[in-house]
Amino acid sequence: MSMQPLVRSATRTFFGSPVCDDLDTLEAQVGFIGVPWDQGVIIPFIRSGAYAGPRLVRETRTRLRETKPDGTSAGWFDIETERHYLDGVRMADCGDVFVAGGNVDLSHRRMTEVSGKIAERGAMVAAVGGDHSISFPVGRGVAKVHGPLDVVHIDAHPDFADEIYGSRFQHGSQLRRLSELPTVEHISALGLRSVDPDQYQDLKAKGVGYASTRAILDEGPTAIVDRLVRTGKNLYVSIDIDVLDGGLVPATTLPEPGGLSYRQLRELLAVIAAKGRVVGFDIVETSAAQADLNTAMTSAWLIIHFLTALFENRA
């Protein structure tokens, strides 16, 4: 095992969660990990800045920011349902993966080791990126512990290229790499609306279940998830915020017009939460490329609403 550190503590934690500096002592239901990485971005054609995603989300103000004296979350109150959620859930911020600039393989191995350690301690892995290429190494670590599992990919793009410009490990190929893992059984790609013809053919050839943004709008999230996500399986969910309409998240790496609304994505996540056992998830492509606090706020609240749905289904 490498003698180099795997993680470094953040100066401000996700949602006020207690810090866990030693992954071997983690005692939590949810283990947050920041992945400050954008070396998977296809430069120079797409703007960079996703390395700042963990910091931006940590600095965002939400109503889930307090920890009770016993170290558990104080939860948050939802006026729409007049209920309190996530009260008493034990969360921990495990810091940021200690990435090695210029060394993709070493950085990916560290991401895998960190997510695997969190999963081994019985915590749900909640990874905040970073560009979407992190989903392969983070998901690989979760799959080693909880496999076989299914992957649910929520994105405007399929990210199913075998390679782009000679690279097999950028943010347009990570779903293809996940599909090749022996511990990944089935993949669903939801919310697609910007797809190259070759990736479309490969999705079909490899048996990936897919639904366009239009299909979600026409059929509804429940029907789509019932059709494409298998019941009762261990699930790894990967959320690229560009599945939302580009006007909602202008500070994402590759915004696309015509996407889901925030409430439609919330509904989709809630249905997924009830479908199987989510053992890990990532949320990616929050970027500092454009000064827009609303994008980070949207990412932060997506995490809160998804966790709320997950723990409501575990009650």
C-alpha positions as CSV (number, residue, x, y, z in Angstrom):
1,M,0.0,0.0,0.0
2,S,1.2,3.5,-0.8
3,M,2.8,5.4,2.1
4,Q,1.4,8.7,0.6
5,P,-1.8,10.1,2.2
6,L,-5.1,9.1,0.6
7,V,-7.1,12.0,1.7
8,R,-6.7,15.6,3.0
9,S,-9.2,17.2,5.4
10,A,-11.3,20.1,4.1
11,T,-11.5,23.4,5.9
12,R,-15.3,23.3,5.7
13,T,-17.2,20.1,5.7
14,F,-20.2,18.9,3.6
15,F,-23.4,20.1,5.4
16,G,-21.5,20.6,8.7
17,S,-20.7,16.9,9.0
18,P,-18.0,15.8,11.5
19,V,-14.5,15.2,10.0
20,C,-13.1,11.7,9.7
21,D,-9.4,11.9,9.1
22,D,-8.8,8.1,9.4
23,L,-10.9,6.0,7.1
24,D,-10.2,2.9,9.1
25,T,-12.1,4.4,12.0
26,L,-15.1,5.7,10.0
27,E,-18.4,5.1,11.8
28,A,-21.2,6.6,9.7
29,Q,-24.1,5.9,7.5
30,V,-23.0,8.3,4.8
31,G,-19.3,9.0,4.0
32,F,-18.8,12.1,1.9
33,I,-15.6,12.3,-0.2
34,G,-14.5,15.2,-2.4
35,V,-12.8,14.4,-5.7
36,P,-11.1,17.6,-6.9
37,W,-10.3,16.4,-10.4
38,D,-10.8,17.8,-13.9
39,Q,-7.9,16.0,-15.8
40,G,-10.6,14.0,-17.5
41,V,-12.1,17.1,-19.3
42,I,-11.6,17.0,-23.1
43,I,-9.5,20.1,-23.4
44,P,-9.3,22.5,-25.4
45,F,-12.8,22.0,-26.7
46,I,-14.5,22.0,-23.3
47,R,-13.9,24.4,-20.5
48,S,-12.3,23.1,-17.3
49,G,-12.8,24.0,-13.6
50,A,-14.6,21.0,-12.2
51,Y,-11.7,20.4,-9.8
52,A,-13.3,23.1,-7.6
53,G,-16.7,21.3,-7.4
54,P,-16.1,19.9,-3.8
55,R,-15.1,23.2,-2.5
56,L,-18.0,25.0,-4.1
57,V,-20.5,22.5,-2.8
58,R,-19.0,22.6,0.7
59,E,-19.3,26.4,0.8
60,T,-22.9,26.5,-0.3
61,R,-25.5,27.5,2.3
62,T,-28.4,25.0,2.8
63,R,-30.7,24.3,5.7
64,L,-28.8,21.1,6.4
65,R,-25.8,22.5,8.1
66,E,-25.9,21.5,11.7
67,T,-24.6,18.6,13.7
68,K,-26.2,17.6,17.0
69,P,-24.0,17.0,20.1
70,D,-24.0,13.3,19.5
71,G,-22.4,13.9,16.1
72,T,-25.5,13.0,14.0
73,S,-27.3,15.4,11.6
74,A,-29.9,17.8,12.9
75,G,-31.7,17.2,9.6
76,W,-33.8,19.8,7.7
77,F,-37.4,20.9,7.7
78,D,-39.5,20.8,4.5
79,I,-42.4,23.2,4.5
80,E,-43.9,21.5,1.4
81,T,-44.5,18.2,3.3
82,E,-44.4,19.8,6.8
83,R,-41.9,17.1,7.9
84,H,-38.4,16.9,9.2
85,Y,-35.9,14.8,7.3
86,L,-32.4,13.2,7.9
87,D,-32.6,13.9,11.6
88,G,-30.2,11.6,13.5
89,V,-28.5,10.3,10.3
90,R,-24.8,9.9,11.0
91,M,-22.7,11.5,8.3
92,A,-19.0,12.1,8.0
93,D,-16.8,14.2,5.7
94,C,-13.8,12.1,4.8
95,G,-12.0,15.0,3.1
96,D,-10.7,15.2,-0.5
97,V,-9.0,12.4,-2.3
98,F,-5.3,13.3,-2.5
99,V,-4.9,13.4,-6.2
100,A,-1.6,13.2,-7.9
101,G,-1.4,15.9,-10.6
102,G,-0.3,14.5,-14.0
103,N,-0.6,10.9,-12.9
104,V,-4.1,9.6,-13.9
105,D,-3.4,6.0,-12.9
106,L,-2.2,6.8,-9.4
107,S,-5.0,9.3,-8.8
108,H,-7.6,6.8,-10.0
109,R,-6.2,4.1,-7.8
110,R,-6.4,6.4,-4.8
111,M,-10.0,7.2,-5.7
112,T,-10.8,3.5,-5.8
113,E,-9.0,2.8,-2.5
114,V,-10.8,5.6,-0.7
115,S,-14.3,4.7,-2.0
116,G,-13.6,1.0,-1.2
117,K,-12.5,1.9,2.4
118,I,-15.7,3.9,3.0
119,A,-17.8,1.1,1.6
120,E,-16.0,-1.5,3.7
121,R,-16.9,0.5,6.8
122,G,-20.6,0.1,5.9
123,A,-21.2,3.7,4.9
124,M,-22.9,4.8,1.7
125,V,-20.3,6.4,-0.5
126,A,-21.3,10.0,-1.5
127,A,-18.6,11.3,-3.9
128,V,-18.7,15.0,-5.0
129,G,-16.6,15.8,-8.1
130,G,-14.9,16.7,-10.1
131,D,-15.5,15.8,-13.7
132,H,-17.4,12.7,-14.7
133,S,-14.4,10.6,-15.3
134,I,-14.2,10.1,-11.5
135,S,-17.2,7.8,-11.7
136,F,-15.1,4.9,-13.0
137,P,-12.5,4.8,-10.2
138,V,-15.0,5.7,-7.5
139,G,-17.6,3.2,-8.8
140,R,-14.9,0.5,-9.1
141,G,-14.1,0.8,-5.4
142,V,-17.8,0.5,-4.5
143,A,-18.3,-2.4,-6.8
144,K,-15.4,-4.3,-5.3
145,V,-17.2,-4.3,-1.9
146,H,-20.9,-4.4,-2.9
147,G,-20.7,-6.1,-6.3
148,P,-22.4,-7.4,-8.2
149,L,-24.3,-4.2,-8.7
150,D,-26.1,-2.2,-11.3
151,V,-25.2,1.3,-12.4
152,V,-27.7,4.1,-13.0
153,H,-26.2,6.9,-15.1
154,I,-28.1,10.2,-15.2
155,D,-26.7,12.5,-17.8
156,A,-27.4,14.5,-20.9
157,H,-24.5,12.5,-22.5
158,P,-24.0,8.8,-22.6
159,D,-20.2,8.9,-21.8
160,F,-19.9,5.6,-23.6
161,A,-17.1,6.2,-26.0
162,D,-14.4,3.6,-26.0
163,E,-11.8,6.4,-26.4
164,I,-11.6,10.1,-27.3
165,Y,-8.5,11.5,-28.8
166,G,-6.6,8.4,-27.8
167,S,-7.7,8.5,-24.1
168,R,-9.9,5.8,-22.5
169,F,-10.2,7.5,-19.1
170,Q,-11.8,10.9,-19.8
171,H,-15.3,12.2,-18.9
172,G,-16.7,10.8,-22.1
173,S,-15.7,7.1,-21.5
174,Q,-16.3,6.4,-17.8
175,L,-19.6,4.6,-18.3
176,R,-18.0,2.3,-20.9
177,R,-15.2,1.5,-18.4
178,L,-17.7,0.8,-15.6
179,S,-19.6,-1.5,-18.0
180,E,-16.4,-3.6,-18.4
181,L,-16.1,-4.4,-14.7
182,P,-17.0,-8.0,-13.8
183,T,-18.8,-6.7,-10.7
184,V,-21.2,-4.5,-12.8
185,E,-24.2,-6.4,-14.1
186,H,-26.6,-3.9,-15.7
187,I,-26.5,-0.3,-16.7
188,S,-29.2,2.3,-17.3
189,A,-28.6,5.7,-18.9
190,L,-31.3,8.2,-18.2
191,G,-31.9,11.7,-19.5
192,L,-29.8,11.5,-22.7
193,R,-30.2,14.3,-25.2
194,S,-26.8,14.9,-26.8
195,V,-25.5,11.6,-28.2
196,D,-23.1,10.7,-31.1
197,P,-24.4,8.0,-33.5
198,D,-21.5,5.6,-32.7
199,Q,-22.2,5.8,-29.0
200,Y,-25.9,5.3,-29.7
201,Q,-25.1,2.1,-31.6
202,D,-22.7,0.9,-28.9
203,L,-25.3,1.4,-26.1
204,K,-27.7,-0.8,-28.0
205,A,-25.1,-3.4,-28.8
206,K,-23.9,-3.6,-25.2
207,G,-27.4,-4.0,-23.8
208,V,-27.5,-0.7,-21.9
209,G,-31.0,0.4,-21.1
210,Y,-31.4,4.1,-22.1
211,A,-34.0,6.8,-22.0
212,S,-33.8,10.2,-23.6
213,T,-34.9,13.4,-21.8
214,R,-38.0,13.5,-24.0
215,A,-38.9,9.9,-22.9
216,I,-38.7,10.9,-19.3
217,L,-40.9,14.0,-20.0
218,D,-43.4,11.9,-22.0
219,E,-43.5,8.7,-19.9
220,G,-42.7,10.1,-16.5
221,P,-39.9,9.1,-14.1
222,T,-41.8,6.2,-12.5
223,A,-42.5,4.5,-15.8
224,I,-38.9,5.0,-17.0
225,V,-37.3,3.6,-13.8
226,D,-39.7,0.7,-13.6
227,R,-38.8,-0.2,-17.2
228,L,-35.0,0.3,-17.0
229,V,-33.8,-0.1,-13.4
230,R,-33.9,-3.6,-11.9
231,T,-35.7,-4.1,-8.6
232,G,-34.0,-5.0,-5.4
233,K,-30.4,-4.7,-6.7
234,N,-27.4,-2.9,-5.2
235,L,-27.2,0.3,-7.1
236,Y,-24.4,2.8,-7.9
237,V,-26.0,6.1,-9.1
238,S,-24.0,8.7,-11.0
239,I,-25.5,12.1,-11.4
240,D,-24.1,14.6,-13.9
241,I,-25.8,17.9,-13.2
242,D,-25.9,18.7,-17.0
243,V,-29.0,16.4,-17.2
244,L,-30.7,19.5,-15.9
245,D,-31.7,22.3,-18.3
246,G,-28.6,24.3,-19.1
247,G,-30.2,27.5,-17.8
248,L,-30.3,26.0,-14.3
249,V,-26.7,25.0,-14.2
250,P,-24.6,27.4,-16.4
251,A,-21.5,26.7,-14.4
252,T,-21.3,23.1,-15.4
253,T,-18.7,21.8,-17.8
254,L,-21.0,21.2,-20.8
255,P,-24.4,22.7,-20.3
256,E,-27.1,21.6,-22.8
257,P,-30.5,23.3,-23.4
258,G,-33.8,21.4,-23.1
259,G,-33.1,19.3,-20.0
260,L,-35.0,18.3,-16.9
261,S,-36.3,20.7,-14.4
262,Y,-35.0,20.5,-10.8
263,R,-38.2,19.0,-9.6
264,Q,-38.3,16.4,-12.4
265,L,-34.8,15.3,-11.5
266,R,-35.8,15.1,-7.8
267,E,-38.7,12.9,-8.8
268,L,-36.5,10.6,-10.8
269,L,-34.0,10.2,-7.9
270,A,-36.8,9.5,-5.5
271,V,-38.1,6.7,-7.7
272,I,-34.6,5.2,-8.0
273,A,-34.2,5.4,-4.2
274,A,-37.2,3.2,-3.8
275,K,-36.2,0.7,-6.5
276,G,-33.0,-0.8,-5.1
277,R,-30.4,-0.5,-2.4
278,V,-28.2,2.5,-3.3
279,V,-24.7,1.7,-1.9
280,G,-23.0,4.7,-3.4
281,F,-23.5,7.7,-5.7
282,D,-21.6,10.6,-7.2
283,I,-22.6,14.0,-8.3
284,V,-20.3,15.6,-10.8
285,E,-19.4,18.5,-13.2
286,T,-20.0,21.4,-10.8
287,S,-17.4,23.8,-12.2
288,A,-15.7,27.1,-11.4
289,A,-15.5,27.9,-15.1
290,Q,-18.2,30.5,-14.6
291,A,-19.0,32.4,-11.5
292,D,-22.5,31.1,-10.6
293,L,-23.4,30.2,-7.1
294,N,-26.7,28.8,-8.1
295,T,-25.1,25.8,-9.8
296,A,-23.3,24.8,-6.6
297,M,-26.5,25.4,-4.7
298,T,-28.4,23.1,-7.1
299,S,-25.8,20.4,-6.6
300,A,-25.9,20.7,-2.8
301,W,-29.7,20.5,-2.7
302,L,-29.7,17.5,-5.1
303,I,-27.5,15.7,-2.5
304,I,-29.9,16.6,0.3
305,H,-33.0,15.6,-1.6
306,F,-31.5,12.3,-2.8
307,L,-30.3,11.4,0.7
308,T,-33.8,12.3,2.0
309,A,-35.4,9.9,-0.4
310,L,-32.9,7.2,0.3
311,F,-33.4,7.3,4.1
312,E,-37.1,7.6,3.8
313,N,-37.1,4.3,1.9
314,R,-34.9,2.7,4.6
315,A,-37.2,3.7,7.4
